[in-house]
């Protein structure tokens, strides 16, 4: 890989470099380039070259527009072949570049996604005039398709990571928004009463003579309302009140698969092995986004519970099964540090957390969502290590 411009993910660049080297060898070409245009939302622009000097490469980069082979391929959305640059009048302005790079023929195959988007272009350069054979055209198409598949896979992985981050961000934002709204709702009335009584108190203090008894009564009411405001802060309604779920028939195993996909980057980054044991379960009625929020939150919690684990494997086991005639049960088991009995008693309390940078609302909100679906959430310490969290949800019901 002689040159990489505005580096894309290393694994993708390495894979594309193998594609480029392969097509150069298959065409018995003198050189080759592979350009990926990318976009700000998915991946960086990438340029790879094989068999060109740095000077030739730089000059070749300046010929992106006009009647170069690449420009024609992109414009026509199909392969462009210049069999001899000295005989192609439209290529005249770029002959000095071809001479410096020492090529007489070039083919460029656009990288076209299934959506029709042009992702980039794959080119091979020949020292002598060259007419592309049917075999060489087929090889160019196959290598271009492989490059497109690699780029699409990287884009999908990037999109998955963004979705995971967005879901985590939305979860935090929902938690804080609901918390703020809840506190505002419960604080509005006592604060309004405090202001009114304070104004009344000032009125009685301004009287001549001062009406001490009425002023004292107003102050006592202020104290009472201040206590109400303090209680509202201590038990926010975000963990008591429930946003009505938008329930539809859900395939719970499919939801679990989507949650695993959303958590895959975190699992891999922290060397966590995940085992699935998903049995056939009946349809449940639920809000897909809320159920996904619960399972992703629990998976991330399990991963974080194993970050300091050494000397044993980091394993998460997720199971689904039909436990009785009416219940579907999902279990998430980890091999983390576990939780002591005292902490387990406080798990669902607002703002209680064992994590240094958490706000302590995750499990409380998860349990609130499960309860809103007519289910039950429980946490048990494992005999050996870690904990198991069980979700029991009613099957086949509108709850």
N, C-alpha and C positions, 0 to 999 in steps of 0.2 A: 504494500500500500504506500505509494510514493507521496500522495498528497491527500489530505482530508480538510475540507473547508467548513468552518463553523460546525464543529464536531457534533454529530448525531450520537445516539446511544452507542457505546463501544461494541456491544454484541452485534448490533445491526450493521455497523460499519465493517466489522470483520467478516460477517456473512456476505455482504455485498462485494467485498473485496475478493472473496472466493468466486463469486459469480463472474466478476470481471476477469479474473485470471483464467477462469475456465473458458470463457468465450474467446479470449485472445488466443489461447492455445488451440481451441477447436477450429478457429478460422485461420490458424497459422498466420496471424496478423502481426504487424510490427508494433502496434500500440493499441490502447483502448481507454475509453473514459466512461464513467458512469456518473450521471448527475441526478440527484434527487432534489426537486424544487422545494418540497415541504411546505409547511404553513406555520404561523405563529401558534395555532391552537393544537398542533399535533407533534411536529418534530422540526428539527433544524434543517437548513439547507446543507446538502452534502455533495462534495465532488471528489471522486476517486479517479486516479489515473494509473496506467500501467504502460511502461515502455517509453515514456516521454521525459525529456530533460526538464528541469525546473523552468528554464527560460522559455522553452517551447510551450510548456504547459501554461505559463502566464500569458503568452501571446495568444494562445488558443482560447483562453477565457475571455479575451476581449472581442471575440467574434460571435457572441451570443445572438446577435440580431443580423438580419439581412438574409442572404441566400446561402448561408452555410448549410451543411447537411443536417445538422441538429435543428436549425431554425425551420428548414423545410419539413422535417419529420413532425415537428411540433405543430406547425401550421396546418399540414395536411392530415395529421393524426394517423399517419401510416408511415411505413418505412421509406426512408430516402436513401438512394444509392447514387453516388457520383463515381462513375467508373474510371474517369481520368480528369483530375482537376484542371489540367492544361487544356482540355477540350470543352470545358463547361464555361460558357461565357458569363453566366450569372455569378460564377465563383471567382471571376477575375480579381475583385478587390482583395481577396483573401489568399491569393497564390503565394505571396511572400511568406505568409504564415505557414502554408503547406510546405514551402521550400525549407523554412527554418525547422519545421518539425519532421521533415524528410518523409512525407507521405504523398502518394500520387492518387490514391483512391480511398474512399471512406463510405461506410454505411452507418446509418443511424436508425435505431428502432425505438419508437416512443414507448414509455411505460404507461400503459393505460389501465386504470382501475376499472372494476366492474361497473362503477357508477358513471364511467365515461371521463372522469377527471384524469388529466395528464400529470402523472407523478414525477416524471423525469425522462431521461433518454439514455440509451446504451449505444455506444459507438465503437467501431473497430476501424483501424487505419492500416493501409497496405502500402508497402514501399513502391510497388509497381502498379500500373493500371490493372484493374481487377474487375471481373464480372462475377457477381455473386451467383453461386450454384443453388439449386433447389435445396440441397442438403444444408448449405450454409444459411439459407433463409430460415429453414426449419429450426436449426440450432439457435439462431438469433431470437426467434420467437419463443423458444423454450426457456432460454436464459432470461429474456425480458419478463416472461410470466413468473419465473422463480423470483426475480427481483421484486415484482409487484406483490407477490405473496408475502415476502419478507417484510416489505414496507407496510402492507396492510396489517400484518401480525403485530408489528411495533406500534402502529397507530391504535390498534385495538387494546394493546396493553397500556398505552398511554391514556386512552379514554377510560379504561377500567380504573386506573389509578386516580384520574381526576374525579370519576364518579364516586370512588371510595372516599376521597378527601371531601367532596361536596356533601356526601351523606353525613360524614362526621361533622362537617361545618354546620349543616342544617340541623343535626341533632343538638349541637351545642347552642345554635341560635334559637331553636325552638325552646330549649330548656330555659335559656336566659330571657327570651321574650315572654314565655308563659310566667316565669318567676316574676319578672318586672310588672307584667299586667296584673298578676295576682296580688302582689304587694301594693300596687297602686290602687287596686279596687278596695282592698281591706283597710288601707291607710286613709282613703279619701274622707270617709265619714268621721272617724275620730279626730283627724286633723282639722276638719271643718268645725267640729264642735269645740275643739281647743281654741281656735281663733275667735269663735263667737263668745265663748266664756271669758277669754282674755279681754276682749273689748268691753264686755259687761263689767268685769272687775275694774277696769280703768274708769268706767263711768261712775261706779259707786265710790271709788277712791277720790274722785274729783268733787264729790258732793261736800257741802259745808253745812253741818258737820259731816265728817266721813262716816258712811254707812258700813261699819266694820263687819257686821254680821252677814250682810249680803255679799260683801267683797270676799269674806271667808268662804261662803257657800260657792261662789263662782270659782275660787281657787280649788276647792275640793272637787268640783266637777272637772276642772282641767286635769287634776291628778288622775281621776278616774279614767278620763278619755286617753290620757297618755299611757296608762296601763293597757288599755285596749289596743293602742297602736303597737306597743311592745309585744303583745301576744300575737298580733298579725305578722310581725317580723319573725317570731320564733317558729311558727307553723305556717309556712306559705301554702296557699291553696293549690299551688301547682302539683302537689303530691296528693291532694284530696279530690280535686275536681277533675273531670275527664272530658276531653274533647271527643265528641261523638265520632266513632270510627265510621268510615265509608265502607261498609261490608259488602263483599262480593264472594262468590265461590272461589276458594283457593286450593291449589295443589300444594300442600305444605312442603313436600319433598322438592318441588321445583323452586319454591322460595328459599329453602335451605341451600340448594345448589347455587342460586344467585348470590347468597350471602357468603358462601365459601369463595366464590369468584371475586367478590368485592374485598375479601380479606386475604387473598392469595399473596399479594405483595408483602404484607406484614408477616404472614406465615413464613414465607421464604427468607425474608430479611432477617428474621430472628431464629432461623433454623428449627422451626416447629413442624413436626410431622402430624398430619391430620388424617384420621381414619374415619370413614363413613360406614354406617350400618343403617341404611334407610330402608325399612320394610314398607310394604304396600299399606298405605293408610287411606282412610276415606277423606272426602272433601270436607274442609272446614269453611265456615263463614267468617270472613275477617277482612281487615284493611291491610292490603299487601304491603304498603309503605310502612305502616306501624309495626307489623310483624317482622318485616325485614330490619327495621330499626332496632328491635329488641334483640334479634339473633346476632346481628353484626356487633352490637354493643357487647353482648356476652362473649362472642369470639375474641374481640379485641381485649376485653377484660382478662380472658383466659391467657392470651398471649402475654400480656403485661405481667400477669402473675408468675410467669416462668422466666422473666428476663434475668433474674439473679440466680437461676438454677444452674448448678454445675454438678458433675458426677453422675447424672442420669439423663435420659433422653427427655426432650421437651415434646410432649405428646398431647394432642387434643383428640378426644373421641366424641363424635356427634352421632346420635342415634335417634331414629323415629320409629314408633311402633303404636299399634292400636292396643291399648291397655285393657279396655273393657268395651262394652257395647257402645258407649257414648263418648269416650275420651280418646284423644290422640295425645301421645306424650313425646316430647322432645327432650333429650338429655345431652348436656354438654359437660364433659369430664376433662379436667386438666391434671397435669402432674406438677403443679406449681407449689408455692410455699405454703399454701393452705391458709386457713384463717382460724383464730382461736375462738373459744366459745363466747367470750365477752364481745368481741368484734362482730360475731355472727348475730348477736342479739340486736346490734345497732345498725345492721347493714342497710335497712330501708329507711332509716331516719334521715331527714333532710340535712344536707351538708356534712354528713358523716362520710369519711373516705379514708382509706389506707394508702392512698397515692399522694405524693407530695404536691402535685400540680393540678389536682382535680377539684371540682366544686362539690362533689358528693351528691349529685342528683341522678346519676345514670341508672342505678338499680331501682331507685324509687320510681322513676318514670317508667322503667321496664315493667315493674310490677303493676303500676297503674294501667298501662296498656293491656297487660294480660288480663287484669281484672275487668277492664272494659269489654273484653271479648268473652267474658264469662268463664275465664280460666283461673288457674292457680299457679303460682311460681314459688319454688322452694329451693333452699340451698343446704347441702349436706357435705360435711367433711368426709373425704375418702379414708379408708382404713390405712392405706399406705402413705399417700401424699396427695396434695391438691384437694380440689373440691368438685362436686357435681351439682349443676343447676338443672332442675327439672321444670319444664313447662307443660302443664296439662290443659288442653284446650278441648272444648266440646266439638264433636264431629257432626256434620250434617244438620246444623241447627242455625236458625236466625236468632242470635242472642241479643 
